[in-house]
Amino acid sequence: MSIEDTLWAYLRTGLRGRWHAQRHEDKLTKGIPDISYAMQNVDGWIELKALDDWPKYGDTPVRLNLTPDQANWLRDRCAMGNGEVWILLRVGHGGEREHLLFHATDAYELRDGASRMHMYEIAKKRWGRSIKWTELEAMLCE
């Protein structure tokens, strides 16, 4: 199971009963995010990303593997939708991991590369090993 699949399983379990979510494995529609969700009368989308680890040096640019189609989809949905479009990044696995939640308006910056410190600055929320589910729910339903 990939780190991204593990992140999906973690979200599905952590938010069970709080949301209605669907994982998208759409090979026909380019760029569509991994998850669509509804909770508290809000509909939204989440693109999942995962890295094995941070680069050794804090100023090394980190490029999330966002395709041009994904970045465009995220930008366009934010511009025309209700704005509940997110990128959730998990870095690390096992006991050493952290989670960062970004608004999709940062997709191009994350695609082009940002240092770890800059990613910390632009993240809307950051958690260590465990996501605080009430905080994530509040963020996803802003």
C-alpha positions in Angstrom: 0.0 0.0 0.0 1.4 3.4 -1.0 1.8 6.3 1.5 -1.0 8.0 -0.3 -3.3 5.0 0.1 -2.4 4.8 3.8 -3.3 8.5 4.1 -6.7 7.9 2.5 -7.4 5.0 4.9 -6.3 7.2 7.9 -8.7 10.0 6.8 -11.6 7.6 6.1 -11.2 6.1 9.6 -10.6 9.4 11.4 -13.6 11.2 9.8 -16.0 8.2 9.8 -19.5 9.4 10.7 -18.5 13.1 10.2 -18.5 13.1 6.4 -19.6 11.5 3.2 -16.5 11.0 1.1 -15.6 9.2 -2.1 -12.2 8.3 -3.5 -11.8 9.1 -7.2 -9.7 6.9 -9.4 -10.9 8.6 -12.6 -8.6 7.8 -15.5 -10.8 9.7 -18.0 -11.1 13.1 -16.3 -7.6 14.5 -16.0 -6.7 16.4 -12.9 -9.6 15.5 -10.7 -8.6 15.4 -7.0 -8.5 12.2 -5.0 -11.4 12.8 -2.8 -14.8 14.5 -2.9 -16.6 15.1 0.4 -19.6 16.5 2.0 -20.0 17.5 5.6 -21.9 20.1 7.5 -23.7 21.2 4.3 -20.3 21.9 2.6 -19.1 20.1 -0.5 -15.4 20.0 -1.2 -12.4 18.3 -2.7 -9.0 17.1 -1.4 -5.9 16.2 -3.3 -3.7 13.8 -1.4 0.0 14.0 -1.6 2.7 12.1 0.3 6.5 12.2 0.6 8.7 9.6 2.2 10.7 12.3 4.0 11.7 15.9 4.0 15.0 16.7 2.1 18.1 16.7 4.3 18.5 20.5 4.1 15.6 22.8 5.1 16.1 25.2 2.2 16.0 22.5 -0.5 12.9 23.1 -2.7 10.2 20.4 -2.3 8.1 19.8 -5.4 4.8 18.1 -4.9 4.0 15.7 -7.7 1.1 17.8 -9.0 0.5 17.5 -12.8 -0.4 20.5 -14.8 -3.9 19.1 -15.2 -4.2 18.8 -11.4 -2.9 22.3 -10.8 -5.3 23.7 -13.4 -8.3 21.8 -12.0 -7.6 23.0 -8.5 -7.2 26.6 -9.6 -10.3 26.6 -11.8 -12.5 25.0 -9.1 -11.3 27.5 -6.5 -12.1 30.4 -8.9 -15.6 29.1 -9.9 -16.7 27.0 -6.9 -17.2 27.6 -3.2 -13.4 27.4 -2.5 -13.4 24.3 -0.5 -10.6 22.7 -2.3 -7.6 21.4 -0.4 -4.2 19.6 -0.7 -3.3 17.4 2.2 0.3 16.4 2.5 1.7 13.6 4.6 5.5 13.5 5.1 7.1 10.4 6.6 5.6 7.2 7.7 5.4 5.2 10.9 6.0 7.2 14.1 7.9 10.0 12.3 5.3 11.8 10.2 3.5 15.1 9.9 0.5 16.4 8.0 0.1 19.8 6.3 -3.2 21.2 4.9 -2.9 23.7 2.1 -5.6 25.6 0.3 -5.6 24.7 -3.4 -4.8 28.3 -4.3 -1.2 27.4 -3.4 -1.2 24.5 -6.0 1.2 26.2 -8.4 3.6 27.3 -5.7 3.7 23.7 -4.3 4.1 22.3 -7.8 7.0 24.6 -8.7 8.8 24.0 -5.4 8.9 25.5 -1.9 11.3 25.0 1.0 10.1 23.1 4.0 10.0 26.3 6.0 8.0 28.1 3.3 5.6 25.2 3.2 5.2 25.6 7.0 4.4 29.3 6.5 1.8 28.8 3.7 0.1 25.7 5.2 -3.4 26.6 6.6 -2.9 23.9 9.3 -0.1 21.6 10.4 -0.2 18.5 12.6 2.5 16.2 13.8 2.0 12.4 13.8 -1.8 12.6 14.4 -4.4 14.9 12.8 -6.8 16.5 15.2 -10.0 15.5 13.6 -12.1 18.4 15.0 -9.6 20.9 13.6 -9.5 19.2 10.2 -13.3 19.1 10.1 -13.5 22.8 10.9 -10.9 23.7 8.2 -12.7 21.6 5.5 -16.0 23.3 6.3 -14.8 26.9 6.5 
